Amino acid sequence: MREVNGKLVCESLAEVIDPRRTALLVVDVQNDYCTPGGALEREGGDISMTRAVVPNVIRMVDSARRHAVKVVWIQQTWLPGGASDSPAWIYMKRRNGLHADRCVDGSWGQRLVDGLNPEEDEPVIKKHRSSGFVGTNLDLVLRANRIETTVLIGVMTEGCVESTARDAAFYDYYVVLTPDCMASDVLAWHQASLLTMGGRHDIVPGREIVQFWETATATVTAASAVLASSRVSVG
């Protein structure tokens, strides 16, 4: 860490993604986007990429839990009868061919995919817009848990993931994106989004993030063992 204008600023990726300050945001890995028979596939979209990324997401979540990284689930939710839609939001959805029955609250399509099950202490944030911060308590939850860094995974790269990443930066969080744990239904959009966001934020493969977490955990464990040994010696 380095002091800049009276503030401590991270100088390395290892400092940025230190498990003690980091949350893993899992964005919209839901049936309607990733599972055969979901809304995306029914509407003619290609789910091959979103479906293929699910195992990577599962592994990333498991690793975060092992290394005491806070896992926060973000779940796209549309209220029945368009109760959460403004005229401008309806216009946008119709322009993009999004049907009214996608991710409806309480539906099968809104559920997280099989293999992703939030634990009791892992917050689930329901959102009605692309960004996980708009109209939600996500910022409150992160700050209440002393989070300074957000590592983002999920779908769609150019939509809800990018929107959440941009707002995370605007709310003064460090932002890290994991390309092998993100997906879209259009590869070109996925690649274009990563190219754009890479101009501002760290783009780091999940396996490299896990390696940093393993090193940090091993360091803390070793330090704790030395401290415990010194106490025994003094006693």
C-alpha positions, -999 to +999 in steps of 0.1 A: +000+000+000+011+036-007-001+068+008-014+092-019-029+125-009-034+112+026-051+080+014-038+044+014-039+031-022-033-004-034-002-008-056-005-044-068-031-068-078-023-090-048-033-060-026-064-052-046-078-087-043-067-095-008-095-118+006-100-095+036-112-067+014-127-085-016-162-097-025-171-120-055-201-107-073-219-134-092-241-117-118-273-133-133-262-169-137-298-179-140-319-204-159-334-179-183-298-170-195-279-203-192-302-233-192-318-251-222-355-241-223-348-207-207-360-175-221-328-167-240-329-200-259-367-197-265-362-163-280-336-177-304-305-167-285-273-188-284-267-202-249-236-222-258-213-197-242-234-189-212-240-225-205-203-234-209-192-208-184-212-223-155-186-248-144-160-220-142-184-199-121-190-228-098-153-234-093-148-196-086-175-196-060-160-227-043-126-210-042-140-178-028-156-197+000-124-216+008-104-184+011-130-164+031-139-141+002-174-127+006-198-141-021-227-119-031-253-131-056-270-107-080-302-119-095-320-102-125-357-099-115-387-086-134-419-081-114-451-097-127-473-075-149-444-051-157-447-036-122-409-028-122-408-014-158-409+023-168-420+033-203-384+039-213-374+005-199-402-012-218-391+006-250-356-007-245-367-042-239-390-043-269-363-027-291-340-056-281-366-083-284-368-091-247-400-109-238-421-100-208-417-134-192-379-133-187-367-137-151-401-131-136-399-130-098-404-165-083-402-183-117-380-212-127-363-189-152-353-164-124-336-191-103-299-196-102-287-225-123-282-260-108-250-262-088-252-226-076-267-225-042-262-194-019-252-202+016-270-188+046-245-159+051-243-150+013-266-121+004-288-124-027-295-090-043-325-088-066-322-061-092-347-046-118-321-029-140-288-040-156-266-027-128-266-045-095-264-011-077-295+007-092-324+005-068-308-021-045-290-023-012-258-038-028-236-008-018-249-010+018-242-047+020-206-043+006-197-014+029-213-032+059-189-060+053-159-037+048-155-046+012-132-024-010-128-047-041-154-063-063-144-093-085-171-098-111-182-130-128-214-140-147-236-130-176-241-110-198-206-095-202-216-064-222-249-060-203-254-066-166-218-075-158-204-043-174-231-022-160-224-034-125-187-031-130-190+005-141-212+014-111-189-004-087-161+019-099-183+050-096-191+039-060-153+038-054-147+001-053-117-015-070-129-035-099-115-068-113-131-088-141-126-125-149-130-132-186-131-170-183-160-167-158-181-143-179-202-149-210-226-135-235-249-149-262-228-130-288-190-136-287-182-103-304-201-084-277-183-103-250-149-095-266-158-058-273-169-053-237-137-068-223-116-046-246-134-015-235-134-023-198-097-034-199-088+002-205-098+010-169-099-021-149-079-053-143-089-082-165-076-113-148-083-150-155-100-168-126-071-193-120-047-164-114-071-148-089-073-181-071-035-184-070-034-149-053-060-160-028-041-192-020-009-173-014-027-148+008-043-176+028-011-195+032+007-163+044-020-156+070-019-192+082+019-192+085+018-159+104-009-172+128+012-203+135+043-182+143+023-160+166+008-190+184+042-206+187+056-174+202+029-172+228+036-208+238+073-200+242+066-169+263+041-188+284 
